[in-house]
């Protein structure tokens, strides 16, 4: 099973505007370098969201949410990350993530659009821990390992 990395975003500080990147360094047991969630020994080092989930929500709500608008770090296509909790993903040549748990939608989602928090239940993305760092780039292949 494989997919592709379609977008990378970091938030340098709490509640700051997300920065879209073409490539990013991923630190082992930390997360994306420069992202405020990059901390050791936590399951919430990176938030991964399948663009198929975003497309479903857009169709249901008549919205046009784009990658990064739900504050995810990595946006994927072609790989059902919501169904892969406990599995590991290889992104590009060297990065390995362990998909730890589903991300519970917070009240910030309703700040984006009223009712979004409820619609995202079970579809907000997966929180991941970095098993092996390296560099990721938009367009990188993602494989379940």
Secondary structure, 3 states (H helix, E strand, C coil): CEEEEEEEEECCCCCCCCEEECEEEEECCCEECCCCCCCCCCCCCEEEEEHHHHHHHHHHHCCCCCCCCCCCCEEEECCCHHHCCCCEEEECCCEEEEEEEECCCCCHHHHHCCCHHHHCCCCCCEEEEEEECEEEECCCEEEEC
